[in-house]
Every structure is written in structure tokens, then in C-alpha cells.
């Protein structure tokens, strides 16, 4: 299910940190897959899955907080950015 939206390039200083978090999550996820294939313990697999989820949550929070802080005009609330704020807040 894909919605076409108008995209504007938004490069923020947090994006490099988010990329690192996502690469870390990818590494943890690949480790989980290899652990399952190697039939390692459920405890160890669960610990790695926890690391994946935590990295994704932190990446998501950073992106959303950065967007709210830098992309929404907080001093001049308009119907458009209030609507956008409500839209992005559902992902918190």
C-alpha cells in the first residue's frame, strides 16, 4: 500500500546518526537470522531482537523529533503544519 506524496529534500544533521542506527539494526538483524539458522538459544536470539527493535525505535524518534523541531513552524501554526504535526505524531 503506497501513497504518493510530494517529497522535498530534507537533509538534517541528525540524518547521519539515523543512518548509523539503521546500519547497526541491520547488523543485529543479520545476526539474528544467522543465530536462528545455527539453532542458537532463544534467550540469545531474543537479546539480539531487542537490540534491533531498540535501534529502530531510536532512529524513528530521532527522525520525528527532528522533523517537529526543524520542519514545522512552531511560531506560526497554520492549518497545514498542524495537519502535518497530527499526521507525524501518530508514528510516535
C-alpha positions, -999 to 999 in steps of 0.1 A, spaced: 0 0 0 18 31 -12 6 67 -11 22 91 -35 32 122 -16 51 153 -28 86 148 -15 110 177 -7 146 170 1 152 175 38 187 169 50 193 174 87 223 170 109 205 140 126 204 120 94 240 107 97 232 95 132 200 78 120 219 61 91 243 47 117 215 35 139 198 18 109 231 1 98 235 -11 134 200 -25 133 207 -42 100 238 -58 115 218 -70 145 190 -84 123 215 -103 101 230 -117 133 195 -129 144 190 -147 111 223 -164 114 216 -173 150 183 -189 140 200 -208 113 226 -220 138 198 -230 162 212 -208 190 193 -203 222 161 -184 223 174 -161 250 204 -150 229 181 -146 198 157 -125 219 185 -103 231 196 -96 195 160 -89 185 157 -65 214 188 -46 200 171 -45 166 139 -31 179 157 -5 202 178 7 173 147 12 151 128 29 178 156 54 184 160 61 147 123 67 144 122 90 174 152 110 161 136 115 127 102 125 141 117 149 167 140 164 142 111 170 118 89 186 145 118 208 156 130 219 122 103 215 97 72 226 114 69 263 120 63 264 158 58 302 160 32 304 132 8 274 135 -12 271 103 -37 245 93 -12 229 70 16 223 96 -10 215 123 -23 188 100 13 176 93 20 176 130 -10 154 137 0 131 109 35 126 121 25 123 158 7 91 151 40 74 145 54 83 179 
